[in-house]
């Protein structure tokens, strides 16, 4: 039942060999899992079983996710960037299968992990044979598929520079996750400082393109189309945007807020007028907002002049908020210093006691609307050769459109 010591791994100058080494480590853990299936009915959750369960958990919690990320974030995008003809067709059919299998195996692992954790703690000797054996079969077939297709393709297509790019990204990922039990031998490779390693972190975009003939004449209509697509794609917080402001001395600051309304008039959010962004907007009413939808490899940059919305609109939105959010708006002097969290909680409790279920909108809280003068749509493309199409408002209120170089 004892797991063998890990074999010495190849260096990151041989990234495909490192990926194969990861597969070998996975196979050893799957073999341990097979032994555990046979061991438990005989000996129960004894010391050997606990050690085996602990080793399996450690690898599939720490090492396997890194290996999946190597493929999803580096190997597959890099192959897509260089594959042509039959290779491209093979990859187009294979990559979605690989990604779906990763998701399926991750879901199966969550079921297994709960049982293995109880075994590792000596609290249970129960392990679902059917789930464990299916996990072993699926993982084994998955690795065979990758070793017979993606690995040989990478060895044929990647240049030495691309191999180095892949190896650097894999090493940077492991430097950022030092506890992962999948560290290749780096004696032949100079140590990488985490601060320096970020240079090797890169993702090659390639989901879509943005053609001049495809965009709408009106940028608000184009934004609406993209926002609807972000909603359908279930992008994480598609309404989150960065708002950048500049103070009277020309010093910029930015923060994330949530857009609450947009139309031909502009883009609206709500906040405390006495906050840092509110003070800076009073000093300089020009601002920039940015949406980044990583799942779609898109961003939208919007610049313009900011104005306050009508008090009636601020009242309407304020009273649509959950009660606790309304009380928090009254309790917090946003951006002002406070001694500690306890003092903040005391302010909130005092406001709740005073106003109960009917807190009024504070006079210093309301909406801002950015009236756009510049709207840029950015679509990620391969090799950083991105698509950028920008709309600029003219004096008569119309929009001109042009393509920018990446």
C-alpha positions in Angstrom: 0.0 0.0 0.0 2.9 2.4 0.4 3.3 4.8 -2.4 6.7 4.7 -4.1 9.0 7.7 -3.9 8.5 10.1 -6.8 10.8 9.6 -9.7 13.2 12.5 -10.6 11.4 14.6 -13.1 12.8 16.2 -16.3 13.6 19.9 -16.3 11.3 22.5 -17.7 13.4 22.8 -20.8 11.6 19.6 -21.8 8.0 20.5 -21.1 6.4 17.6 -23.0 8.5 15.2 -20.9 7.3 17.1 -17.8 3.7 16.5 -19.0 4.4 12.8 -19.5 6.0 12.7 -16.0 2.7 14.2 -14.6 0.8 11.4 -16.3 3.1 8.9 -14.7 2.5 10.4 -11.3 -1.2 10.2 -11.9 -0.9 6.6 -12.9 0.9 5.8 -9.6 -1.9 7.4 -7.6 -4.5 5.6 -9.6 -2.6 2.3 -8.9 -2.7 3.2 -5.2 -6.4 3.8 -5.5 -6.9 0.4 -7.0 -4.9 -1.2 -4.1 -7.0 0.8 -1.6 -10.2 -0.6 -3.2 -9.0 -4.2 -2.5 -7.4 -3.3 0.9 -10.4 -1.7 2.7 -12.7 -4.7 2.8 -10.0 -6.8 4.4 -8.2 -4.4 6.8 -10.5 -1.4 7.0 -9.2 2.1 7.5 -5.9 1.0 9.1 -2.7 3.1 9.1 -1.8 1.9 5.6 -5.2 2.8 4.2 -5.0 6.2 5.9 -1.6 6.9 4.4 -2.7 5.8 0.9 -5.9 8.0 1.1 -3.8 11.0 2.2 -1.3 10.5 -0.6 -4.1 10.3 -3.2 -5.9 13.4 -1.8 -2.6 15.4 -1.8 -1.9 14.7 -5.4 -5.3 15.2 -6.9 -5.9 18.3 -4.8 -2.5 19.9 -5.7 -0.8 18.3 -8.6 -3.5 17.3 -11.0 -5.1 20.8 -11.2 -1.7 22.2 -12.3 -1.5 19.6 -15.0 -4.9 20.5 -16.2 -4.0 24.2 -16.3 -0.9 23.4 -18.3 -3.0 21.9 -21.0 -6.0 24.3 -20.8 -4.1 27.6 -20.5 -0.9 26.8 -22.4 -0.6 23.6 -24.5 -4.0 23.7 -26.2 -4.0 27.4 -27.0 -0.4 27.2 -28.3 -1.3 24.2 -30.5 -4.3 26.0 -31.8 -2.1 28.9 -32.8 0.2 26.8 -35.0 -1.9 23.8 -36.1 -2.9 23.7 -39.8 -4.8 21.4 -42.1 -5.2 17.9 -40.6 -3.6 18.9 -37.4 -6.1 21.8 -37.0 -9.0 19.5 -37.8 -7.8 17.0 -35.2 -7.3 19.7 -32.6 -10.7 21.2 -33.3 -12.4 17.9 -32.6 -10.1 16.9 -29.7 -9.7 20.0 -27.6 -13.4 20.3 -26.6 -13.4 16.6 -25.6 -10.2 17.1 -23.5 -11.7 20.1 -21.7 -15.0 18.3 -21.1 -13.2 15.3 -19.7 -11.3 17.6 -17.3 -14.6 18.9 -16.0 -16.1 15.4 -15.7 -13.0 14.1 -13.8 -13.0 17.1 -11.5 -16.7 16.4 -10.6 -15.9 12.7 -10.0 -13.0 13.6 -7.8 -15.2 15.7 -5.5 -17.3 12.6 -4.9 -14.2 10.5 -4.2 -12.5 13.1 -2.1 -15.2 13.1 0.5 -14.9 9.4 1.0 -11.1 9.4 1.0 -11.0 12.2 3.6 -13.0 10.1 6.0 -10.7 7.1 5.3 -7.6 9.3 5.8 -9.0 10.4 9.2 -9.7 6.8 10.2 -13.4 7.6 10.5 -14.6 5.4 7.7 -13.7 2.4 5.6 -16.3 3.1 2.9 -15.2 3.7 -0.7 -17.6 3.5 -3.6 -16.0 0.9 -5.8 -18.0 1.9 -8.9 -17.1 5.6 -8.7 -13.4 4.8 -7.9 -13.1 2.3 -10.8 -14.9 4.6 -13.2 -12.5 7.4 -12.2 -9.5 5.2 -12.8 -10.8 4.1 -16.3 -11.7 7.6 -17.4 -8.4 9.1 -16.3 -6.4 6.3 -17.9 -8.2 6.6 -21.2 -7.9 10.4 -21.1 -4.1 10.2 -20.7 -3.7 7.7 -23.5 -5.7 10.1 -25.8 -3.5 13.0 -24.9 -0.2 11.0 -25.3 -1.2 9.7 -28.7 -2.4 13.0 -30.1 -1.5 16.3 -28.4 2.0 15.3 -27.2 3.3 14.1 -30.6 1.7 17.1 -32.3 3.5 19.5 -30.0 6.8 17.8 -30.6 6.3 18.1 -34.3 5.0 21.7 -34.5 6.6 23.6 -31.6 9.8 25.5 -32.3 12.5 25.6 -29.6 11.3 29.1 -28.6 7.7 27.8 -28.2 9.0 24.9 -26.1 10.7 27.4 -23.9 7.5 29.4 -23.7 5.6 26.4 -22.6 8.2 25.3 -20.1 8.5 28.8 -18.6 4.7 29.0 -18.2 4.6 25.6 -16.5 7.5 26.5 -14.2 5.9 29.8 -13.3 2.6 28.1 -12.4 4.4 25.7 -10.0 6.4 28.6 -8.5 3.1 30.2 -7.7 1.9 26.9 -6.2 4.9 25.7 -4.2 3.0 23.1 -2.2 1.9 21.2 -5.3 3.4 17.7 -5.2 4.5 17.7 -8.8 7.7 19.7 -8.9 10.1 18.7 -11.7 13.8 18.7 -11.1 15.1 22.2 -11.7 18.7 21.8 -11.0 19.6 22.5 -14.6 17.3 25.5 -14.6 18.0 28.8 -13.0 15.6 29.6 -10.1 12.8 31.9 -11.0 11.7 34.7 -8.7 7.9 34.8 -8.6 8.0 38.5 -9.4 10.0 37.8 -12.5 8.0 34.6 -13.4 4.9 36.7 -14.3 6.6 37.5 -17.6 6.1 33.9 -18.6 2.4 33.9 -17.8 0.4 34.3 -21.0 -2.7 33.1 -22.6 -3.2 33.0 -26.3 -6.7 34.2 -27.2 -8.6 32.7 -30.1 -12.3 32.2 -29.4 -13.6 34.8 -31.9 -12.8 37.7 -34.2 -14.3 41.2 -34.6 -14.7 42.1 -38.3 -15.6 45.7 -39.4 -18.5 44.3 -41.3 -20.0 42.6 -38.3 -20.3 45.5 -35.9 -23.3 47.7 -35.6 -23.4 51.4 -36.7 -24.3 52.6 -33.2 -21.8 51.8 -30.4 -24.6 51.5 -27.7 -26.3 48.9 -29.8 -23.0 47.1 -30.3 -22.4 47.2 -26.5 -25.9 45.9 -25.9 -25.2 43.0 -28.2 -22.0 42.1 -26.4 -23.6 42.6 -23.0 -26.4 40.2 -24.0 -23.8 37.7 -25.2 -21.9 38.0 -21.9 -25.2 37.2 -20.0 -25.9 34.2 -22.2 -22.3 32.9 -21.7 -22.8 33.3 -17.9 -19.8 35.5 -17.6 -18.8 36.1 -14.0 -20.3 39.4 -13.0 -20.7 40.8 -16.5 -21.9 44.1 -15.0 -18.6 44.7 -13.1 -16.6 47.5 -14.5 -13.5 49.5 -13.6 -14.0 53.2 -13.1 -10.9 55.4 -13.4 -11.0 59.0 -12.2 -8.3 61.8 -12.0 -8.0 64.3 -9.2 -7.2 68.0 -9.5 -3.4 67.3 -9.5 -3.7 64.8 -12.4 -3.3 61.7 -10.2 -5.4 58.8 -11.4 -7.3 56.1 -9.3 -9.5 53.2 -10.2 -11.9 50.8 -8.6 -14.5 48.2 -9.6 -18.2 49.2 -9.4 -21.4 47.6 -10.9 -23.2 49.2 -13.8 -26.9 49.6 -13.0 -28.3 51.1 -16.2 -27.2 51.9 -19.8 -28.9 53.5 -22.8 -28.3 56.2 -25.4 -27.7 58.7 -22.6 -24.8 56.8 -21.2 -23.6 54.3 -18.5 -24.9 54.7 -14.9 -23.7 53.5 -11.5 -24.5 54.6 -7.9 -22.2 55.5 -5.1 -21.4 58.0 -2.3 -20.8 61.4 -3.6 -18.3 62.1 -0.8 -16.2 59.0 -1.7 -12.8 59.4 -3.3 -14.2 58.9 -6.8 -17.0 61.4 -6.0 -14.5 64.0 -4.9 -12.3 63.4 -7.9 -15.3 63.7 -10.3 -16.2 67.0 -8.7 -12.6 68.2 -9.5 -12.4 66.6 -12.9 -15.6 65.3 -14.5 -13.9 63.2 -17.1 -13.5 59.5 -16.5 -13.0 56.1 -18.1 -14.8 52.8 -17.5 -13.6 49.3 -18.6 -15.5 46.0 -18.9 -13.4 42.9 -19.2 -15.2 39.6 -19.9 -12.3 37.1 -19.8 -14.6 34.1 -20.6 -15.3 35.7 -24.0 -11.8 37.3 -24.4 -13.4 40.7 -24.7 -13.1 44.1 -23.2 -14.9 47.4 -23.8 -13.2 50.8 -23.0 -15.4 53.8 -22.6 -14.3 57.4 -22.0 -16.4 60.5 -21.5 -17.8 63.2 -19.2 -19.6 62.3 -16.0 -22.7 63.9 -14.7 -25.0 63.2 -11.7 -28.3 61.6 -12.5 -31.6 63.2 -11.4 -32.5 62.9 -7.7 -35.7 61.1 -8.8 -33.7 58.3 -10.5 -31.4 58.0 -7.5 -34.4 57.7 -5.2 -35.9 55.0 -7.4 -32.8 52.9 -7.5 -32.0 53.5 -3.8 -35.4 52.2 -2.7 -35.1 49.1 -4.9 -32.0 48.0 -3.1 -32.1 45.3 -0.3 -32.7 46.8 3.1 -29.2 46.0 4.5 -27.6 47.7 1.5 -29.7 50.9 2.1 -28.7 50.9 5.8 -25.1 50.4 4.9 -25.2 53.4 2.5 -26.3 55.5 5.5 -23.9 54.0 8.0 -20.7 54.3 5.9 -18.8 57.5 5.2 -17.3 55.9 2.1 -13.5 56.3 1.8 -13.2 58.1 5.2 -10.8 56.5 7.8 -12.3 54.5 10.8 -10.7 53.0 13.8 -11.7 49.4 13.3 -14.4 47.1 12.1 -16.2 47.2 15.4 -16.7 50.9 15.1 -18.1 50.4 11.6 -20.6 47.8 12.9 -21.6 50.2 15.7 -22.5 52.8 13.0 -24.6 50.3 11.1 -26.4 49.2 14.2 -27.2 52.8 15.2 -28.6 53.5 11.8 -30.6 50.3 11.8 -32.1 51.2 15.2 -32.9 54.8 14.0 -34.5 54.1 10.7 -35.7 50.5 10.9 -37.3 49.2 7.7 -37.5 52.7 6.0 -34.1 54.3 5.7 -34.1 57.5 3.5 -31.7 58.0 0.7 -28.8 60.1 2.0 -28.3 63.4 0.2 -24.7 62.5 -0.5 -25.6 59.2 -2.2 -26.8 58.8 -5.8 -26.1 58.0 -9.4 -23.4 59.0 -11.9 -23.8 58.7 -15.6 -20.8 58.7 -18.0 -21.8 60.3 -21.3 -19.6 58.5 -23.8 -17.3 60.2 -26.2 -15.1 57.2 -27.0 -16.1 53.5 -27.0 -13.6 50.8 -28.0 -14.5 47.2 -28.6 -11.5 44.8 -28.1 -11.6 41.1 -29.1 -8.6 39.0 -28.2 -6.8 37.2 -31.0 -3.9 34.9 -31.4 -0.3 36.0 -30.9 -1.5 39.3 -29.4 -2.7 40.4 -32.8 -6.0 41.6 -31.4 -9.0 43.2 -33.0 -9.8 46.8 -31.9 -12.7 48.9 -33.3 -13.3 52.3 -31.9 -16.3 54.7 -32.1 -15.8 58.5 -31.5 -18.6 60.9 -31.0 -18.7 64.0 -33.3 -19.9 67.5 -32.4 -23.2 66.8 -34.0 -23.8 63.7 -31.8 -23.1 61.2 -34.6 -20.4 58.5 -34.3 -17.5 57.7 -36.6 -15.8 54.3 -36.5 -12.3 53.0 -37.3 -10.0 50.1 -36.7 -7.0 50.5 -34.5 -3.8 48.5 -34.6 -3.3 46.0 -31.7 
